[in-house]
Amino acid sequence: MMWLALMGFLIGPVLHHLAVRFGARSAIDLPVCRECAARRRWLGWRTACDHRAIGRRETATAIAAAAGCAGAGMVATSGWLTPAYLVFVAVTIVLVITDLDHKLIPNRVLYPGGALAVLLLGAGALASGRSGDLARAGLGGLAFFGLFFAVALAARGGFGFGDVKLAALLGVFAAFDSWRTLLITIFFTGVIGGVPALVLLAIRRARPRDEIPYGPAMVAGAWLALAFWEPFTTWYLG
């Protein structure tokens, strides 16, 4: 898993740059140094100049990507499934950043990235003998989508439809693992996203109609459920 963690750490700044570009709806180009505008080299970590062109948030993204890629290798029950989980990690990291920056889940990231992740998941499932889990994955994606669609209708503008579409992707990967993983994803998402939102409403730092970025909580809930559903279940039942 170390090589996956290293790979994630190296591509983290690139994912951060893509998220900034997609969120700003600008053209994609090579990262540049913030001090002298020199183009970066080595996957965005250094530039042709002597300046260190890496920020704190990019470093945090690199660490998150390293943890996510290492976790992808652990969650995948077969090497055939690893590419799907790696793409899933990359896509969700980019979407978390765009949602935090702009309260936006860009379709030009979610649609092609999510489709690629699902296609790789299907191919990996067929190659590894887990084709029977694909039906559950599809139903899980529809169920999670339906749940958040109902929430969006009830919120009447306080909940973005981008989060609803993101739920379909998260539901597919969670349910592919098991129905229990999907249920734990819903629980973690509610705790991580719902509790802070209620606190903000209670202290009047937010209004019921305010749109609060919920994508990060959804992604964190799915990541945690996929990685820790077994110890969580053991603790809860114990």
C-alpha positions as CSV (number, residue, x, y, z in Angstrom):
1,M,0.0,0.0,0.0
2,M,3.0,2.3,0.4
3,W,3.4,2.8,-3.3
4,L,-0.3,3.8,-3.6
5,A,0.1,6.3,-0.7
6,L,3.2,7.8,-2.4
7,M,1.3,8.0,-5.7
8,G,-1.6,9.8,-4.0
9,F,0.8,12.2,-2.2
10,L,2.5,13.1,-5.6
11,I,-0.8,13.7,-7.5
12,G,-2.4,15.6,-4.6
13,P,-1.3,19.1,-5.7
14,V,-2.5,18.3,-9.3
15,L,-5.9,17.4,-8.0
16,H,-6.0,20.6,-6.0
17,H,-5.1,22.6,-9.1
18,L,-7.8,20.8,-11.2
19,A,-10.3,21.6,-8.4
20,V,-9.5,25.3,-8.4
21,R,-9.7,25.4,-12.2
22,F,-13.0,23.5,-12.4
23,G,-14.5,25.5,-9.5
24,A,-13.6,28.8,-11.2
25,R,-14.9,27.5,-14.5
26,S,-11.7,28.4,-16.2
27,A,-9.6,26.5,-18.7
28,I,-7.2,23.9,-17.5
29,D,-3.5,24.7,-17.8
30,L,-0.3,23.7,-16.0
31,P,0.1,25.0,-12.4
32,V,2.2,28.1,-12.0
33,C,4.3,29.5,-9.2
34,R,2.4,32.1,-7.2
35,E,5.4,34.3,-6.8
36,C,6.9,34.5,-10.3
37,A,4.4,32.7,-12.6
38,A,6.9,30.1,-13.6
39,R,5.3,26.8,-14.7
40,R,5.6,24.0,-12.2
41,R,7.4,20.7,-12.8
42,W,7.2,17.3,-11.2
43,L,3.4,17.0,-10.8
44,G,3.0,20.5,-9.4
45,W,5.4,20.3,-6.5
46,R,8.2,22.5,-7.8
47,T,8.7,25.1,-10.5
48,A,11.5,26.0,-12.8
49,C,12.4,28.8,-10.4
50,D,13.8,28.5,-6.8
51,H,10.5,29.2,-5.1
52,R,8.7,26.5,-3.3
53,A,5.3,26.5,-5.1
54,I,3.2,24.6,-2.6
55,G,0.6,25.9,-0.2
56,R,-0.8,24.5,3.0
57,R,-4.1,23.5,1.4
58,E,-2.2,21.7,-1.4
59,T,-0.2,19.9,1.2
60,A,-3.4,18.9,3.0
61,T,-4.8,17.7,-0.4
62,A,-1.7,15.6,-0.9
63,I,-2.0,14.0,2.5
64,A,-5.7,13.3,1.9
65,A,-4.9,11.8,-1.5
66,A,-2.2,9.6,0.0
67,A,-4.6,8.4,2.7
68,G,-7.4,7.8,0.1
69,C,-5.2,5.9,-2.3
70,A,-3.8,3.7,0.4
71,G,-7.3,3.1,1.7
72,A,-8.4,2.3,-1.9
73,G,-5.8,-0.5,-2.0
74,M,-7.1,-1.8,1.3
75,V,-10.8,-1.7,0.4
76,A,-10.4,-3.3,-3.0
77,T,-10.8,-7.0,-2.5
78,S,-9.0,-7.6,-5.8
79,G,-6.4,-5.9,-7.9
80,W,-8.9,-5.6,-10.7
81,L,-11.0,-3.3,-8.5
82,T,-8.2,-1.0,-7.4
83,P,-8.3,1.3,-10.4
84,A,-12.0,2.0,-9.8
85,Y,-11.4,3.0,-6.2
86,L,-8.4,5.2,-7.1
87,V,-10.5,7.1,-9.6
88,F,-13.3,7.3,-7.0
89,V,-10.8,8.9,-4.6
90,A,-9.5,11.4,-7.1
91,V,-12.9,12.5,-8.2
92,T,-14.3,12.9,-4.7
93,I,-11.3,14.9,-3.6
94,V,-11.7,17.4,-6.5
95,L,-15.5,17.7,-5.7
96,V,-14.8,18.3,-2.0
97,I,-12.6,21.2,-2.8
98,T,-15.0,22.8,-5.4
99,D,-17.8,22.4,-2.9
100,L,-15.9,24.1,-0.1
101,D,-14.7,26.9,-2.4
102,H,-17.9,27.6,-4.5
103,K,-20.7,25.4,-3.1
104,L,-20.5,23.7,-6.4
105,I,-20.4,20.1,-7.6
106,P,-19.3,20.6,-11.2
107,N,-20.9,18.4,-13.8
108,R,-17.8,18.4,-15.9
109,V,-16.0,16.6,-13.0
110,L,-18.9,14.5,-11.7
111,Y,-20.2,13.1,-14.9
112,P,-17.0,11.9,-16.7
113,G,-15.2,11.1,-13.5
114,G,-18.1,9.3,-11.9
115,A,-18.9,7.4,-15.2
116,L,-15.2,6.3,-15.5
117,A,-15.2,5.1,-11.8
118,V,-18.4,3.2,-12.3
119,L,-17.2,1.6,-15.6
120,L,-14.0,0.5,-13.9
121,L,-15.9,-0.9,-11.0
122,G,-18.1,-2.9,-13.3
123,A,-15.1,-4.2,-15.3
124,G,-13.2,-5.0,-12.1
125,A,-16.3,-6.8,-10.7
126,L,-16.6,-9.0,-13.8
127,A,-12.9,-9.7,-13.8
128,S,-12.7,-10.6,-10.1
129,G,-15.9,-12.7,-10.0
130,R,-18.0,-10.2,-8.2
131,S,-20.5,-9.5,-11.0
132,G,-23.3,-10.5,-8.6
133,D,-22.6,-7.4,-6.5
134,L,-23.3,-5.0,-9.4
135,A,-27.0,-5.2,-9.1
136,R,-26.8,-4.2,-5.4
137,A,-24.5,-1.4,-6.3
138,G,-27.0,0.0,-8.8
139,L,-29.8,-0.3,-6.4
140,G,-27.8,1.4,-3.7
141,G,-26.9,4.3,-6.0
142,L,-30.6,4.8,-6.8
143,A,-31.6,4.5,-3.1
144,F,-29.0,7.1,-2.0
145,F,-30.0,9.4,-4.9
146,G,-33.6,9.1,-4.0
147,L,-33.0,9.8,-0.3
148,F,-31.1,13.0,-1.1
149,F,-33.6,14.0,-3.8
150,A,-36.3,13.9,-1.1
151,V,-34.1,16.0,1.2
152,A,-33.5,18.5,-1.5
153,L,-37.2,18.9,-2.2
154,A,-37.9,19.3,1.6
155,A,-35.2,21.8,2.0
156,R,-36.7,24.1,-0.7
157,G,-33.5,25.6,-2.0
158,G,-31.3,25.0,1.0
159,F,-29.8,21.9,-0.5
160,G,-28.0,21.8,-3.8
161,F,-28.9,19.3,-6.5
162,G,-25.2,18.7,-7.1
163,D,-25.2,16.9,-3.8
164,V,-28.1,14.7,-5.0
165,K,-26.1,13.6,-8.1
166,L,-23.1,13.0,-6.0
167,A,-25.1,10.7,-3.7
168,A,-25.7,8.4,-6.7
169,L,-21.9,7.8,-7.1
170,L,-21.3,7.4,-3.4
171,G,-24.2,5.0,-3.1
172,V,-22.9,2.8,-5.9
173,F,-19.5,2.3,-4.3
174,A,-20.9,1.9,-0.8
175,A,-23.6,-0.6,-1.8
176,F,-21.1,-2.5,-3.9
177,D,-19.3,-3.3,-0.7
178,S,-22.6,-4.2,1.2
179,W,-25.9,-2.9,2.2
180,R,-24.5,-2.5,5.7
181,T,-21.8,-0.2,4.3
182,L,-24.4,2.0,2.6
183,L,-26.4,2.3,5.9
184,I,-23.2,3.2,7.8
185,T,-22.5,5.8,5.0
186,I,-25.9,7.4,5.6
187,F,-25.3,7.4,9.4
188,F,-21.8,9.0,9.1
189,T,-23.0,11.5,6.6
190,G,-25.8,12.6,8.9
191,V,-23.4,12.9,11.9
192,I,-20.6,14.7,10.0
193,G,-22.9,17.1,8.1
194,G,-26.1,17.3,10.0
195,V,-24.9,18.0,13.5
196,P,-22.7,21.0,12.5
197,A,-25.6,22.4,10.4
198,L,-27.9,22.2,13.3
199,V,-25.4,23.9,15.5
200,L,-25.0,26.7,13.0
201,L,-28.8,27.1,12.9
202,A,-29.0,27.1,16.7
203,I,-26.4,29.8,17.1
204,R,-27.9,31.7,14.2
205,R,-24.8,31.6,12.0
206,A,-27.0,30.2,9.2
207,R,-30.6,30.3,8.1
208,P,-32.8,27.4,7.1
209,R,-32.7,28.5,3.4
210,D,-28.9,29.0,3.4
211,E,-27.0,26.5,1.2
212,I,-24.3,24.8,3.3
213,P,-21.7,22.7,1.5
214,Y,-22.7,19.1,2.2
215,G,-20.5,17.3,-0.3
216,P,-17.5,17.1,2.0
217,A,-19.7,15.4,4.7
218,M,-21.1,13.0,2.2
219,V,-17.6,12.0,0.9
220,A,-16.2,11.7,4.4
221,G,-19.1,9.5,5.4
222,A,-18.6,7.2,2.4
223,W,-14.8,7.0,2.9
224,L,-15.2,6.2,6.6
225,A,-17.9,3.7,6.0
226,L,-15.8,1.9,3.3
227,A,-12.7,1.8,5.5
228,F,-14.1,1.2,9.0
229,W,-17.5,-0.4,8.6
230,E,-16.3,-3.6,10.3
231,P,-14.8,-2.1,13.5
232,F,-17.7,0.3,13.7
233,T,-20.2,-2.5,13.5
234,T,-18.3,-4.5,16.1
235,W,-18.2,-1.6,18.4
236,Y,-21.9,-0.8,17.9
237,L,-23.1,-4.3,18.4
238,G,-20.8,-4.8,21.3
